[in-house]
Amino acid sequence: MSATVKSGEGTGPEAENVPAAVRRVRAVRTKGGLSLRLDMRAAVVTLLLLAVALAAGIALIGSGDYPMTPAEVLATLTGGGDPGQQYIVHDLRLPRVLVGLLVGAAFGISGAVFQTVSRNPLGSPDVLGFAQGSSVGALVAIVYFQAGAFGVAAGAVVGGVSTGIAIFLLAWKRGIHGYRFVLVGIGASAMLYAMVLFLMTKANIVEATRATTWMTGSLNGRDWDQVQPLAAVCAVLVPLLLFHGRPLRMLEMGDDAAYALGVRVDRVRITVLLAAVVLVAAATAAAGPISFVALTAPQVARRLTLPRWLKGGGSAPMPGPNLVLSALMGAVLLVAADWTSQRLFGADQLPVGVLTGVLGGGYLLWLLATERKAGRV
């Protein structure tokens, strides 16, 4: 089926007054009547991020006490290599990289959903208490039930989902609105952090050490037992969120405008938030509460697609959830951070959650300063 590509803004003389960044948006129409808008800048950035994510994954597989070149990694992944290389790649390093990619993508797309619904760049799962809820669930499993890896993961999922439901109920007043949702989430985060400290005082030295290791957030020791359930959750919920990308974009214009355009606001908001909460809980169960990826990835993705004519004007990034770009950016950030921690400090010496916390904390300070300068906080 053939398709034609036309400029999104027309070809008349008035097009000369439209910035070049806007003219790069194209409308693709097929003979069957199907049409879609294609942002050339976003498409190029998407392909670049996908290539960077794959390259970072290959580099991470080749890192460690037994280094391998990218050519050796690719040969082993495609069925070559000696038995030792196959064991190292398929049984030890590939699951770790896949967990990193999936966790980063889950945090990235969930952060984009939360920030879009709350209409606040600080509306991230780590800020709103969902990661802390998962931590409480995991600590309860460790301290009171001496649970194994599966039990801890199940506790994290239950804690995260329960926290999400509680925040929804507390924030509900003829619907869920961004400002109230953020305030309730911040309050819940403080209370849950207090619960984490209380549970740590009840743990013995072995349980406290194990809990501290889990709460740091790490990809060390991840295997196929973490890959498979997380991949199943992502396979179901990521397409669901992408399907709601257009309604999410309309929600950024306000509830009244979204209603006028036929969006069932409350249904869409509840659906995407529940899906994002489950994604965050599943990702936290797989790798621990790795901080600031969900906060940073959507904002960096937006700024990569921000037209130059807006950059110079000091305006906020263009509207839109950028779900695909946020997922790819989250995957790139987490895998790149894990590779950096291994290169600088050696394998398994610095958990990736520590590095993302340091870098993300600096980014949060910059974001707060930027928002204050713009008069938004």
Stockholm file with secondary structure:
# STOCKHOLM 1.0

chainA/1-377         MSATVKSGEGTGPEAENVPAAVRRVRAVRTKGGLSLRLDMRAAVVTLLLLAVALAAGIALIGSGDYPMTPAEVLATLTGGGDPGQQYIVHDLRLPRVLVGLLVGAAFGISGAVFQTVSRNPLGSPDVLGFAQGSSVGALVAIVYFQAGAFGVAAGAVVGGVSTGIAIFLLAWKRGIHGYRFVLVGIGASAMLYAMVLFLMTKANIVEATRATTWMTGSLNGRDWDQVQPLAAVCAVLVPLLLFHGRPLRMLEMGDDAAYALGVRVDRVRITVLLAAVVLVAAATAAAGPISFVALTAPQVARRLTLPRWLKGGGSAPMPGPNLVLSALMGAVLLVAADWTSQRLFGADQLPVGVLTGVLGGGYLLWLLATERKAGRV
#=GR chainA/1-377 SS CCEEEEETTCSSGGGGGSCHHHHTEEEEEETTSCEEEEEHHHHHHHHHHHHHHHHHHHHHHTCSSSCCCHHHHHHHHTTCSCHHHHIIIIIIIHHHHHHHHHHHHHHHHHHHHHHHHHTCTTCCHHHHTHHHHHHHHHHHHHHHHCCCHHHHHHHHHHHHHHHHHHHHHHHBSSSBCHHHHHHHHHHHHHHHHHHHHHHHHHSCHHHHHHHHHHHHCCCTTCCHHHHHHHHHHHHHHHHHHHHTHHHHHHHTTCHHHHHHTTCCHHHHHHHHHHHHHHHHHHHHHHHCCCCSHHHHHHHHHHHHTCCHHHHTTTCCCCSSCCHHHHHHHHHHHHHHHHHHHHHHHCTTTSCHHHHHHHHHHHHHHHHHHHHHHTTCC
#=GC SS_cons         CCEEEEETTCSSGGGGGSCHHHHTEEEEEETTSCEEEEEHHHHHHHHHHHHHHHHHHHHHHTCSSSCCCHHHHHHHHTTCSCHHHHIIIIIIIHHHHHHHHHHHHHHHHHHHHHHHHHTCTTCCHHHHTHHHHHHHHHHHHHHHHCCCHHHHHHHHHHHHHHHHHHHHHHHBSSSBCHHHHHHHHHHHHHHHHHHHHHHHHHSCHHHHHHHHHHHHCCCTTCCHHHHHHHHHHHHHHHHHHHHTHHHHHHHTTCHHHHHHTTCCHHHHHHHHHHHHHHHHHHHHHHHCCCCSHHHHHHHHHHHHTCCHHHHTTTCCCCSSCCHHHHHHHHHHHHHHHHHHHHHHHCTTTSCHHHHHHHHHHHHHHHHHHHHHHTTCC
//
